Amino acid sequence: MEYMITVMKNAFYAQSGGVTSVINCSAYGLISKFKKDFSTANIYASKNGIVGLLEDELYDLSKTKKPLENLLEMPGGAFGSCRFKLPDLDDEKFYKDLFDRLNKLFIGYFFYNGGNDSADTCLKVAKAAEKFGYDLKAIAIPKTIDNDLAVTDNCPGFGSVAKYVATSAKEASLDIRSMCKTSTKVFVLEVMGRHAGWIAASGELANNKNDTFVHKILLPERKFNKENFLAGVEADVIKYGYSVIVASEGLKDKNGELYAATKEKDSFGHSQLGGLAPKIASLVTDELGFKNHWSVADYLQRSARHISSSTDIEQAIAVGKAAVSLAAEGKSGVMPIIKRLSNDPYTWEISVGDLKDIANEEKVLPENFISQDGFRITEEGQDYLKPLLSGESFPKFADGIPVYENIDLHLREV
């Protein structure tokens, strides 16, 4: 196959995977910089991830009239997201169709905003373009609340979820503390994170030198020891009057199997996680007799733009802008990443990572971040986490609630 783009190259942008409260900040960074640096080119945003490209549903952003700044305060995916696994490169028919669609729109830049699986998608597109002779620069933009992307120090989306979880756990702890004498003595908060315990670890930041609000953290990096856990909870109730537990959905039993998971799988073959909190809460009540309550943070944790970290927002914008710069430099099959320079004061810069080192890899909590008993986070781990939660950037409010106004979207006429 031979393709030729004879005019200024246009761009394709899509959001993929589970969304975050700051993914649209990356969209803002990318779109605003592309419009500035490539003023005669157009950018198309795909409806529902790469699925929009395959179904001829692309938003023509040249027709957008509302300010792009609206994206900075908009949670969720402004253009729609998806979970869609691309076929292997030997599926020539699929990739011929893909590149034909891009070629018709003179697209020479492919920006894909997502996590591990999305990095795999972008890497496949980059390799396929090279294999089939299509001049395309494919750049992935990091996004995942799980913070499990390899190579990058941290990932946009995580800091805001960590802030939400630490705040919610602290507030719930104060509630339970006031009633524990005659009522609930154990509260379990289940959080996301898949097979990495970064989000659960953020519960540690609810605590301070003078007071303890989160007493136990259950991490995927540690096999669940029922006896040690129950003994610890009982000790908490004796000492504090109650116990608050932040539990990662990816917790594993003594055999290394998921402690709670459904039989459902997504398009990438990942098990649907969930249901851990009621299992842990019931275990405590059955074995120790303590009244329990439990909650699942679920979508609330990743959509809480009203409490997003300003550091997270700043970094989300930065990686979006950096993606445009990398494409302009002729790079492909790469991702802008965050490189930490120091903890205190917290300083960072944007660097670049190769997608072959990122796609389908998973970064878990390092051993030195986990306490010896496996139920708390060390000071070193806290030093890593704290800067990512720092700063507030509240959205506009009207009648007591956030406004959250998207930009106007216009599907391209086919």
Secondary structure, DSSP 8 states (H G I E B T S, - for coil): ------S--EEEEEE-SS--SSHHHHHHHHHHHHHHHTTTS-EEEETTTHHHHHTT-EEEGGG--S-GGGGGG--S-TT---------TT-HHHHHHHHHHHHHTTEEEEEEEESHHHHHHHHHHHHHHHHHT---EEEEEE--TT---SSSSS-TTHHHHHHHHHHHHHHHHHHHHHHTTTS--EEEEEE--TT--HHHHGGGGG-BTTB-S--EEE-TTSB--HHHHHHHHHHHHHHHSSEEEEEETT-B-TTSSBSSEEEEE-TT--EEE--HHHHHHHHHHHHH---EEEEE-HHHHHH-GGG-BHHHHHHHHHHHHHHHHHHHTT--SEEEEEEEEETTTTEEEEEEEEGGGTTT------GGGB-TTSSSB-HHHHHHHHHHH--B----EETTEE--------B---
